Amino acid sequence: MRLAAIIKAEAMENVLTCYPMAGTIDGRSGDHILLAPPYIIEDIHIDELAPKLKISISRALAS
C-alpha cells in the first residue's frame, strides 16, 4: 500500500518531517514511519508534533 510514503506526504503538508520505512514484517511487507525528534525535545514540541501526526495519519488512511 505504501502507506508510510502517503503518511510522509501528508506530514510534509503539515510541516512535520518523518521518515517512511518498509519491510517491517519480513523485509518486504509492512510499513512504519520514524520520527526523530532531538533528545532535548520539550513538552511544547510534543504538543505540536502529536496533533500534526494524528492529522497526517488520518488523512493518509482516508485517501
C-alpha positions as a Markdown table, in Angstrom:
| # | Residue | x | y | z |
|---|---|---|---|---|
| 1 | Met | 0.0 | 0.0 | 0.0 |
| 2 | Arg | 3.0 | 2.3 | 0.5 |
| 3 | Leu | 1.1 | 3.7 | 3.5 |
| 4 | Ala | 4.2 | 5.1 | 5.1 |
| 5 | Ala | 5.0 | 7.1 | 2.0 |
| 6 | Ile | 1.5 | 8.5 | 1.9 |
| 7 | Ile | 1.7 | 9.4 | 5.6 |
| 8 | Lys | 5.1 | 11.2 | 4.9 |
| 9 | Ala | 3.5 | 13.3 | 2.1 |
| 10 | Glu | 0.6 | 14.3 | 4.4 |
| 11 | Ala | 3.0 | 15.1 | 7.2 |
| 12 | Met | 5.1 | 17.3 | 5.0 |
| 13 | Glu | 1.9 | 19.2 | 4.2 |
| 14 | Asn | 1.5 | 19.7 | 7.9 |
| 15 | Val | 5.1 | 20.9 | 8.3 |
| 16 | Leu | 6.1 | 17.6 | 10.1 |
| 17 | Thr | 9.1 | 15.6 | 9.0 |
| 18 | Cys | 9.0 | 11.8 | 9.2 |
| 19 | Tyr | 10.9 | 9.0 | 7.5 |
| 20 | Pro | 8.8 | 6.4 | 5.7 |
| 21 | Met | 10.1 | 2.8 | 6.0 |
| 22 | Ala | 9.0 | -0.5 | 4.6 |
| 23 | Gly | 9.7 | -4.2 | 5.2 |
| 24 | Thr | 8.7 | -4.1 | 8.9 |
| 25 | Ile | 7.2 | -7.6 | 8.8 |
| 26 | Asp | 9.6 | -9.7 | 6.7 |
| 27 | Gly | 12.0 | -7.4 | 4.9 |
| 28 | Arg | 9.5 | -6.6 | 2.1 |
| 29 | Ser | 6.0 | -6.3 | 3.7 |
| 30 | Gly | 4.8 | -3.8 | 6.2 |
| 31 | Asp | 5.1 | 0.0 | 6.7 |
| 32 | His | 6.2 | 2.2 | 9.5 |
| 33 | Ile | 7.3 | 5.7 | 10.0 |
| 34 | Leu | 10.2 | 7.0 | 12.0 |
| 35 | Leu | 10.1 | 10.2 | 14.0 |
| 36 | Ala | 13.4 | 11.6 | 15.1 |
| 37 | Pro | 13.0 | 14.5 | 17.5 |
| 38 | Pro | 16.1 | 15.7 | 19.2 |
| 39 | Tyr | 16.9 | 14.4 | 22.7 |
| 40 | Ile | 16.2 | 17.8 | 24.0 |
| 41 | Ile | 12.6 | 17.8 | 22.9 |
| 42 | Glu | 10.3 | 19.6 | 25.3 |
| 43 | Asp | 6.6 | 19.2 | 26.1 |
| 44 | Ile | 5.6 | 22.1 | 24.0 |
| 45 | His | 7.2 | 20.4 | 20.9 |
| 46 | Ile | 5.4 | 17.1 | 21.7 |
| 47 | Asp | 2.2 | 19.1 | 22.0 |
| 48 | Glu | 2.8 | 20.4 | 18.5 |
| 49 | Leu | 4.1 | 17.1 | 17.0 |
| 50 | Ala | 1.3 | 14.8 | 18.2 |
| 51 | Pro | -1.7 | 16.6 | 16.6 |
| 52 | Lys | 0.2 | 17.0 | 13.3 |
| 53 | Leu | 1.0 | 13.3 | 13.2 |
| 54 | Lys | -2.6 | 12.4 | 14.0 |
| 55 | Ile | -3.9 | 14.6 | 11.2 |
| 56 | Ser | -1.4 | 13.2 | 8.8 |
| 57 | Ile | -2.2 | 9.5 | 9.6 |
| 58 | Ser | -6.0 | 10.2 | 9.4 |
| 59 | Arg | -5.7 | 11.9 | 6.0 |
| 60 | Ala | -3.5 | 9.1 | 4.7 |
| 61 | Leu | -5.9 | 6.4 | 5.8 |
| 62 | Ala | -8.8 | 8.3 | 4.2 |
| 63 | Ser | -7.1 | 8.6 | 0.8 |
